[in-house]
Amino acid sequence: MVLRLHRVWQAVSPAVVILASLLVASGCARKEEKEAEPIVPVQAAEVRAGSIRRIVSADGVLYPHNQAGVTPKISAPVRSFLVNRGDRVRKGQLLAVLENSDLAAAAVEGKAQYDQARAAYHSTTAASMPEEMAKSELEVQSAKQALDAADKLYKSRQQLFAEGALARRLVDEAHVAYIQAHTQHENARKHLSALQHVSKDAQLRLAAAQVEAAKGHSDSTAAQLSYSEIRSPLDGVVTDRPLYPGETASAGVPLLTVMDVSQVVARANIPVREAAWLKVGDSATLALDSAAGEVEGKVIVVSPAVDPNSTTVQVWVQAANPAGRLKPGVTVHLAIVAETLPDAIVIPPSALLPSSGGASSVLVVGNDSAAHARKVEIGVREPDKVQVVKGLAPGERVVTVGGLGVQDGTKVRVEAPKNE
């Protein structure tokens, strides 16, 4: 029996050895294959909760805060200019003078006529009563005296008649005389009253009307003379002066242009959807180029109407310009802060993977040291951070550098940025 087993073993042992060798070789190959699996070096950032701003960007054109085309009200040759282009001027400052010799003479004449009318008015009000009025007053006084005498006579004869010492006829005569004296007194008084209230008032009204007419003429000629002096309506800088001394300035045509550039206003046309976030008072920045830097500003106008041609809303941003480096007419880039979200989930923009379908995705570094693709929903963007509305939680890590082309589940090794 033992001999038989020995012979079987001798026959089978070569096959067993070969099989064992194959199993060992297969295990070694698998081990080598596992050790050769690639580990991709990447950089990662932690998903965190923080504030992020909703920024509306647009290009706008600069305008002065205020400007005026100074136009003369009369047509006349320019006698002299007192300012040049680029000069700073103050409100009310004399800028130019037009030929005004005829206007000056008319103003002198108007002033003299006004003074003459005023003198006549004072003479009328301060003069003594006319002779007719004085005569009427004397007639009233005389009639009053005659009335008093007739009254006394009538009363005296009535008393004597009552005592039987006087005839009735004499009493009647005294009564008739009293009535006549009373009538004469009333007539004299009414005549004096008419002279006082009609004639005197008419004379005063006439004199006052002459004063008013002379004053109106004087003011008119003085105004015409003032129109020959061209003054600045605001503080600013003279930006245009198309004429030269001796040339004729035409009424209604700008003689000079004055701009107030201490403040500038950037006007931008913004799509309706983005403009809906904006309101007056929002902070903003204006940027010319990288060399000029940024200037802080505020939204002062959000148009309530939509431009039917461009279907945009015009928004004005005002900014201080003390150094005058912002020039009207220049195009600037606006960044308007519409709102600030205080507790948003944010990641660096570099964590977003390119996508042609419109959906956004990132690579999340798991606890297994592998990169896992995950779709996310993006909200507000800033240059250095992006809001994730859905798909990530604070504390997770997303690949920011080296994730391009990495497959889902690939082992990664997180490295520190080279500049650290």
C-alpha positions in Angstrom: 0.0 0.0 0.0 2.7 2.4 1.0 4.6 1.5 -2.1 1.5 2.3 -4.3 1.1 5.8 -2.7 4.7 6.5 -3.2 4.4 5.7 -6.9 1.2 7.9 -7.2 3.0 10.8 -5.5 5.9 10.5 -7.8 3.5 10.7 -10.8 1.5 13.7 -9.5 4.2 15.8 -7.9 5.5 17.4 -11.1 2.0 18.7 -11.9 1.5 20.0 -8.4 4.8 21.8 -8.5 3.9 23.4 -11.9 0.5 24.4 -10.5 2.0 25.9 -7.4 4.5 27.8 -9.4 1.8 29.2 -11.6 -0.2 30.4 -8.6 2.8 32.1 -7.0 3.6 33.8 -10.3 0.0 35.0 -10.6 0.0 36.5 -7.1 3.3 38.3 -7.7 1.9 39.8 -10.9 -1.2 41.1 -9.2 1.0 42.6 -6.4 3.2 44.3 -9.0 0.1 45.5 -10.8 -1.3 47.0 -7.6 1.9 48.7 -6.8 2.1 50.2 -10.3 -1.3 52.0 -10.0 -0.6 55.8 -10.6 -1.1 58.4 -7.9 -1.7 61.8 -9.3 -0.3 64.9 -7.4 -2.8 67.7 -7.0 -3.5 70.8 -5.0 -6.7 71.1 -3.0 -8.7 73.7 -1.1 -11.2 73.3 1.7 -14.8 74.1 1.1 -15.8 76.8 3.6 -18.7 79.1 4.6 -18.1 82.8 4.1 -19.5 86.0 2.6 -19.6 86.6 -1.1 -20.8 89.6 -3.1 -23.1 89.7 -6.0 -21.3 91.9 -8.5 -22.8 93.3 -11.7 -20.2 94.3 -14.2 -20.6 96.5 -17.2 -18.7 99.1 -19.4 -19.9 102.7 -19.1 -19.0 106.1 -20.6 -17.9 109.0 -18.3 -19.8 112.2 -18.2 -19.2 115.4 -16.2 -21.2 115.9 -13.0 -22.5 119.1 -14.5 -21.9 121.2 -17.6 -23.2 124.3 -19.3 -22.9 125.7 -22.8 -22.8 129.4 -22.0 -24.9 131.1 -24.6 -25.3 134.9 -25.0 -28.9 136.4 -25.1 -27.8 139.0 -27.6 -25.8 139.1 -30.8 -22.8 141.3 -30.7 -19.1 141.2 -31.4 -16.8 139.9 -28.7 -14.9 142.7 -27.1 -12.7 140.5 -24.9 -12.3 137.0 -23.4 -11.1 136.8 -19.8 -10.5 133.0 -19.8 -8.9 130.3 -22.0 -9.5 126.6 -22.5 -8.5 124.7 -19.4 -9.0 127.6 -16.9 -10.8 126.8 -13.7 -13.7 129.3 -13.1 -16.1 130.0 -10.3 -19.8 130.5 -10.4 -20.6 134.1 -11.4 -17.1 134.8 -12.7 -16.9 137.1 -15.7 -15.8 135.1 -18.7 -16.2 137.5 -21.6 -17.5 140.9 -22.6 -19.5 141.8 -25.7 -19.6 145.2 -27.4 -22.1 147.2 -25.4 -21.7 151.0 -26.0 -25.2 151.4 -27.3 -26.6 149.3 -24.4 -24.7 151.3 -21.8 -26.1 154.6 -23.2 -29.6 153.2 -23.2 -29.2 152.1 -19.6 -28.0 155.6 -18.6 -31.1 157.1 -20.3 -33.4 154.7 -18.6 -32.0 155.4 -15.2 -32.4 159.2 -15.7 -36.0 158.8 -16.7 -36.7 156.7 -13.6 -35.1 159.3 -11.4 -37.1 162.0 -13.1 -40.4 160.1 -12.5 -39.6 159.5 -8.9 -38.9 163.2 -8.3 -42.2 164.2 -9.9 -44.0 161.7 -7.7 -42.4 163.1 -4.5 -43.3 166.6 -5.7 -46.9 165.7 -6.2 -47.2 164.0 -2.8 -45.4 166.7 -0.9 -46.8 169.8 -2.6 -49.4 172.2 -0.9 -53.1 172.0 -1.8 -54.1 173.4 -5.2 -55.8 176.8 -5.2 -59.2 175.3 -5.9 -58.9 173.0 -3.0 -57.9 175.8 -0.7 -60.9 177.9 -2.0 -63.3 175.1 -1.4 -62.1 174.7 2.2 -62.7 178.4 2.8 -66.2 178.0 1.4 -66.9 175.2 3.8 -65.7 177.2 6.7 -67.8 180.3 5.7 -70.9 178.1 5.1 -70.4 176.5 8.5 -70.3 179.9 10.2 -73.4 181.1 8.3 -75.1 177.9 9.4 -74.2 178.4 13.1 -75.5 182.0 13.0 -78.8 181.0 11.3 -79.2 178.3 13.9 -78.8 180.7 16.8 -81.1 183.3 15.3 -83.8 180.6 14.7 -83.6 179.3 18.2 -83.7 182.8 19.7 -86.8 183.9 17.8 -88.5 180.6 18.7 -88.0 181.5 22.4 -89.2 185.1 22.0 -92.2 183.8 20.1 -93.0 181.4 22.9 -92.9 184.3 25.3 -95.2 186.3 23.1 -92.7 189.0 22.4 -92.2 188.3 18.7 -94.4 187.8 15.7 -94.8 184.4 14.0 -93.7 185.8 10.6 -90.2 186.6 12.0 -89.8 183.1 13.3 -90.7 181.6 9.9 -88.2 183.9 8.2 -85.5 182.8 10.6 -86.4 179.1 9.9 -86.1 179.6 6.1 -82.7 181.3 6.5 -81.5 178.3 8.6 -82.5 175.8 5.9 -80.7 177.8 3.2 -77.6 178.1 5.3 -77.7 174.3 6.0 -78.0 173.6 2.3 -75.1 175.8 1.4 -72.9 174.1 4.0 -73.7 170.6 2.7 -72.9 171.7 -0.9 -69.6 173.2 0.1 -68.6 170.2 2.1 -69.4 167.7 -0.7 -67.5 169.9 -3.2 -64.4 169.8 -0.9 -64.7 166.0 -0.4 -64.9 165.5 -4.2 -61.7 167.5 -4.7 -59.9 165.6 -2.0 -60.9 162.1 -3.0 -61.1 162.3 -6.7 -58.7 164.9 -8.0 -55.9 164.2 -5.5 -56.1 160.4 -6.0 -56.0 160.7 -9.7 -52.9 162.9 -9.6 -51.2 160.4 -7.2 -52.1 157.4 -9.4 -50.8 159.1 -12.5 -47.5 160.0 -10.8 -47.2 156.4 -9.4 -47.8 154.9 -12.9 -45.2 157.1 -14.4 -42.7 155.9 -11.8 -43.5 152.3 -12.5 -43.2 152.7 -16.2 -39.9 154.5 -15.9 -38.6 151.8 -13.5 -39.6 149.0 -16.0 -37.8 150.8 -18.8 -34.7 151.3 -16.6 -34.7 147.7 -15.5 -35.0 146.5 -19.1 -32.1 148.6 -20.4 -30.0 147.5 -17.4 -30.8 143.9 -18.2 -29.8 144.3 -21.8 -26.5 145.8 -20.7 -25.9 142.8 -18.3 -26.4 140.4 -21.2 -23.2 141.8 -22.7 -21.3 140.4 -19.7 -20.9 136.6 -20.0 -20.6 134.9 -16.6 -20.1 131.3 -15.5 -23.2 129.6 -14.3 -21.2 127.0 -12.3 -17.9 126.1 -10.8 -15.8 124.1 -13.3 -13.3 124.1 -16.1 -13.5 125.9 -19.5 -13.5 123.0 -22.1 -14.4 124.9 -25.3 -14.1 128.5 -26.6 -14.8 128.4 -30.3 -14.6 132.2 -31.1 -11.9 134.8 -30.9 -12.1 138.5 -29.8 -13.7 140.6 -32.6 -15.9 137.7 -33.9 -19.6 138.1 -33.6 -21.3 136.0 -30.9 -24.8 134.9 -32.0 -27.7 134.7 -29.5 -28.5 131.1 -28.5 -25.2 129.7 -29.8 -22.7 128.5 -27.1 -19.9 131.0 -26.7 -18.0 128.9 -24.1 -18.5 125.5 -22.4 -17.9 125.0 -18.7 -17.7 121.5 -17.1 -17.8 120.5 -13.5 -15.4 117.5 -13.4 -14.9 117.4 -9.6 -17.4 114.5 -9.8 -17.9 112.3 -12.8 -20.9 110.0 -13.7 -20.5 106.7 -15.5 -23.5 105.8 -17.5 -23.9 102.1 -18.4 -26.6 100.0 -20.1 -27.2 96.9 -18.2 -29.4 93.9 -19.1 -32.8 93.9 -17.4 -32.1 90.7 -15.4 -28.9 92.0 -13.9 -30.3 95.5 -13.3 -33.1 94.1 -11.2 -30.6 93.5 -8.4 -29.4 97.1 -8.4 -30.6 100.1 -6.4 -29.6 103.6 -5.6 -26.8 103.7 -3.0 -25.1 100.5 -4.1 -21.3 100.8 -3.9 -19.3 100.4 -7.1 -15.8 100.7 -8.5 -14.7 102.4 -11.7 -11.6 101.1 -13.5 -9.8 102.7 -16.5 -7.0 100.2 -16.8 -4.6 98.3 -14.6 -2.2 101.3 -14.4 -4.8 103.8 -13.3 -6.3 101.6 -10.6 -9.9 101.7 -9.3 -12.0 104.6 -8.0 -14.9 104.1 -5.5 -18.3 105.3 -6.5 -22.1 105.0 -5.7 -25.1 104.2 -7.8 -27.2 107.4 -8.1 -29.7 106.5 -10.9 -31.4 103.2 -11.9 -33.7 104.1 -14.7 -37.3 103.0 -14.2 -37.7 102.5 -17.9 -36.2 99.9 -20.3 -34.6 101.0 -23.5 -36.8 99.4 -26.2 -34.0 99.3 -28.7 -31.4 97.5 -26.6 -33.7 96.1 -23.9 -31.3 97.4 -21.2 -31.6 99.6 -18.2 -29.4 102.7 -17.9 -27.6 102.9 -14.6 -25.5 105.9 -13.4 -22.5 105.6 -11.0 -21.1 108.8 -9.5 -17.5 109.1 -8.3 -15.3 111.8 -6.9 -12.6 113.1 -9.3 -10.4 115.4 -7.2 -7.3 114.8 -9.3 -9.1 115.2 -12.6 -7.7 112.0 -14.0 -11.1 110.7 -15.0 -11.9 112.4 -18.3 -15.4 112.8 -19.7 -15.9 110.6 -22.8 -13.6 107.8 -21.6 -15.0 104.2 -21.3 -14.6 102.6 -17.9 -15.3 99.2 -16.5 -17.9 99.2 -13.7 -18.2 96.6 -10.9 -21.4 97.3 -8.8 -22.0 95.4 -5.6 -25.7 94.5 -5.7 -25.7 92.5 -2.4 -23.6 90.6 0.1 -24.4 87.0 1.0 -23.0 86.4 4.5 -23.2 82.6 4.9 -22.5 81.2 1.5 -20.6 78.0 0.7 -17.6 79.1 -1.4 -14.8 77.5 -3.4 -12.0 78.9 -5.6 -13.0 79.3 -9.2 -10.1 77.0 -10.2 -12.0 74.1 -8.6 -14.6 74.1 -11.4 -14.0 71.6 -14.2 -14.5 72.6 -17.8 -17.9 71.4 -19.2 -19.5 71.8 -22.6 -23.0 70.8 -21.4 -23.5 73.8 -19.1 -23.5 71.6 -15.9 -20.7 72.4 -13.4 -18.7 69.7 -11.5 -15.7 69.4 -9.2 -13.4 66.7 -8.0 -13.8 66.0 -4.3 -10.9 64.4 -2.4 -12.4 61.6 -0.3 -11.1 59.9 2.8 -9.8 57.1 0.5 -7.4 59.6 -1.0 -9.2 59.3 -4.3 -10.7 62.0 -6.4 -14.5 61.7 -6.9 -16.4 63.7 -9.5 -19.4 65.5 -8.2 -22.0 67.8 -9.9 -22.6 71.1 -8.2 -25.0 74.1 -8.7 -23.2 77.4 -8.9 -24.6 80.8 -7.7 -22.8 84.1 -7.3 -19.3 84.6 -8.6 -16.4 86.8 -7.6 -13.0 86.9 -9.2 -11.4 84.9 -6.4 -14.4 82.7 -5.2 -17.6 81.1 -6.3 -20.8 80.3 -4.4 -21.9 76.7 -4.5 -25.7 76.5 -4.0 -25.9 72.7 -4.0 -23.6 69.8 -4.0 -20.9 70.5 -1.4 -20.6 70.9 2.3 -18.2 73.0 4.4 -15.1 71.0 5.4 -14.8 68.9 2.2 -11.8 69.3 0.0 -11.9 70.1 -3.8 -9.1 69.8 -6.3 -8.0 73.2 -7.5 -4.8 72.3 -9.5 -4.1 69.1 -11.4 -7.6 67.8 -11.8 -7.9 68.3 -15.5 -8.2 64.8 -17.1 -8.3 63.0 -13.8 -10.9 60.1 -13.8 -13.4 59.5 -11.1 -11.8 57.3 -8.4 -8.2 58.1 -9.3 -5.8 58.0 -6.4 -4.4 61.5 -5.7 -1.7 62.9 -3.4 -2.5 66.4 -2.1 0.5 68.7 -2.3 1.1 72.2 -1.0 1.3 75.0 -3.5 4.8 75.5 -4.8 4.9 79.1 -3.6 4.4 78.1 0.0 
